[in-house]
């Protein structure tokens, strides 16, 4: 469910109360763990945490590199974690930490889907978000592009 909201506040205000509370809680975890240099923006109809073009202007699509994102979809909510997608070691560590919580993992390549806030291990999400500085993530991006 893509949003036409221009600001994060507008996006949050457009959500039903239960989803607004869940998305706001996950957003706070992301912001608490997000390394310096990333920017929070509305892009692709969701809250996006990205590498500014001033730091990495040469991207495959001319848009800022998305590091993480947060969205309310039709049937679920989702956290997108590009570092987990781009780095097999990070993915393995993330999956092991997630499973160790005993919570059911519903994950695609980069998205972690959840229906209720209680379904999501917030500490594991925070650790994944904290994993890469902007420079480390840009390096990971370039290594992936050379393949």
C-alpha positions as CSV (number, residue, x, y, z in Angstrom):
1,X,0.0,0.0,0.0
2,X,2.0,3.0,-1.3
3,X,1.5,6.3,0.4
4,X,1.5,9.7,-1.3
5,X,2.5,11.4,2.0
6,X,5.2,14.0,1.6
7,X,6.4,14.0,5.2
8,X,6.9,11.4,7.8
9,X,4.4,13.1,10.1
10,X,1.9,13.1,7.3
11,X,2.5,9.4,6.7
12,X,2.1,8.5,10.3
13,X,-1.1,10.6,10.6
14,X,-2.6,8.7,7.7
15,X,-2.2,5.3,9.4
16,X,-4.9,3.6,11.6
17,X,-4.1,4.1,15.3
18,X,-2.7,0.5,15.9
19,X,-0.4,0.7,12.9
20,X,0.6,4.3,13.7
21,X,1.7,3.2,17.2
22,X,3.6,0.1,15.8
23,X,5.3,2.1,13.0
24,X,6.2,4.9,15.4
25,X,7.7,2.5,17.9
26,X,9.8,0.8,15.2
27,X,10.8,4.2,13.9
28,X,12.1,5.2,17.3
29,X,14.2,2.1,17.4
30,X,15.6,2.8,14.0
31,X,16.4,6.4,14.9
32,X,18.0,5.4,18.2
33,X,20.3,3.0,16.4
34,X,20.9,4.7,13.1
35,X,24.5,5.7,12.6
36,X,25.3,9.4,11.9
37,X,25.1,10.5,8.3
38,X,21.9,8.8,7.2
39,X,18.8,10.9,6.5
40,X,15.2,10.1,7.1
41,X,13.0,10.9,4.1
42,X,9.7,9.8,2.5
43,X,10.6,7.9,-0.6
44,X,8.9,5.1,-2.6
45,X,5.8,5.7,-0.4
46,X,7.5,4.7,2.8
47,X,9.8,6.1,5.5
48,X,13.3,5.7,4.1
49,X,16.7,5.9,5.8
50,X,19.2,6.7,3.1
51,X,22.7,7.8,2.2
52,X,22.5,11.4,1.0
53,X,23.4,12.1,-2.6
54,X,26.0,14.5,-1.4
55,X,27.9,11.5,0.1
56,X,27.2,9.0,-2.7
57,X,25.9,10.8,-5.9
58,X,26.7,7.9,-8.3
59,X,23.9,5.4,-7.8
60,X,22.3,2.9,-10.1
61,X,19.0,4.9,-10.3
62,X,20.1,8.5,-9.4
63,X,18.3,8.3,-6.1
64,X,19.9,8.1,-2.6
65,X,21.0,4.6,-1.5
66,X,18.3,3.2,0.8
67,X,19.8,1.7,3.9
68,X,16.6,0.9,5.7
69,X,12.9,1.7,5.3
70,X,9.6,1.3,7.2
71,X,6.2,0.8,5.7
72,X,2.6,-0.1,6.4
73,X,1.5,-2.5,3.6
74,X,-2.0,-3.8,2.9
75,X,-1.7,-7.0,4.9
76,X,1.3,-6.3,7.1
77,X,4.0,-3.8,8.1
78,X,7.6,-4.2,7.0
79,X,11.1,-3.1,7.9
80,X,13.5,-3.1,4.9
81,X,17.2,-3.7,5.8
82,X,19.5,-3.3,2.8
83,X,22.6,-4.3,4.7
84,X,21.0,-7.6,5.6
85,X,20.2,-8.1,1.9
86,X,23.6,-7.0,0.6
87,X,25.9,-8.9,3.0
88,X,25.5,-12.7,3.4
89,X,27.3,-12.6,6.8
90,X,25.0,-9.9,8.1
91,X,22.0,-11.9,6.9
92,X,23.2,-15.0,8.6
93,X,23.8,-13.1,11.9
94,X,20.4,-11.4,11.6
95,X,18.6,-14.6,11.0
96,X,20.3,-16.4,13.9
97,X,19.6,-13.5,16.3
98,X,16.0,-13.4,15.2
99,X,15.4,-17.1,15.6
100,X,17.0,-17.0,19.0
101,X,14.2,-14.7,20.2
102,X,11.6,-17.5,19.5
103,X,9.5,-15.1,17.4
104,X,8.3,-16.3,14.0
105,X,10.4,-14.8,11.2
106,X,8.6,-13.7,8.0
107,X,11.3,-12.4,5.8
108,X,11.9,-11.8,2.1
109,X,15.3,-10.7,0.7
110,X,15.4,-7.4,2.6
111,X,12.0,-7.1,4.2
112,X,10.9,-8.3,7.6
113,X,7.2,-8.5,7.6
114,X,5.1,-8.3,10.8
115,X,1.5,-7.9,11.7
116,X,1.8,-6.9,15.3
117,X,4.6,-5.0,17.1
118,X,4.9,-8.0,19.5
119,X,5.9,-10.1,16.4
120,X,9.1,-8.1,15.9
121,X,12.3,-8.4,18.0
122,X,13.1,-4.7,18.3
123,X,16.6,-5.3,19.7
124,X,17.5,-7.4,16.7
125,X,16.2,-4.7,14.3
126,X,18.2,-2.1,16.2
127,X,21.4,-4.2,16.0
128,X,20.9,-4.6,12.2
129,X,20.3,-0.9,11.8
130,X,23.4,0.0,13.8
131,X,25.7,-2.4,11.9
132,X,26.9,-0.2,9.1
133,X,28.2,3.4,9.2
134,X,27.5,5.4,6.1
135,X,31.0,4.8,4.8
136,X,30.8,1.1,5.4
137,X,27.5,0.8,3.7
138,X,28.7,2.8,0.7
139,X,31.7,0.4,0.5
140,X,29.3,-2.6,0.7
141,X,27.3,-1.0,-2.2
142,X,30.5,-0.6,-4.3
143,X,31.6,-4.2,-3.6
144,X,28.2,-5.4,-4.8
145,X,28.3,-3.3,-7.9
146,X,31.7,-4.8,-9.0
147,X,30.4,-8.4,-9.0
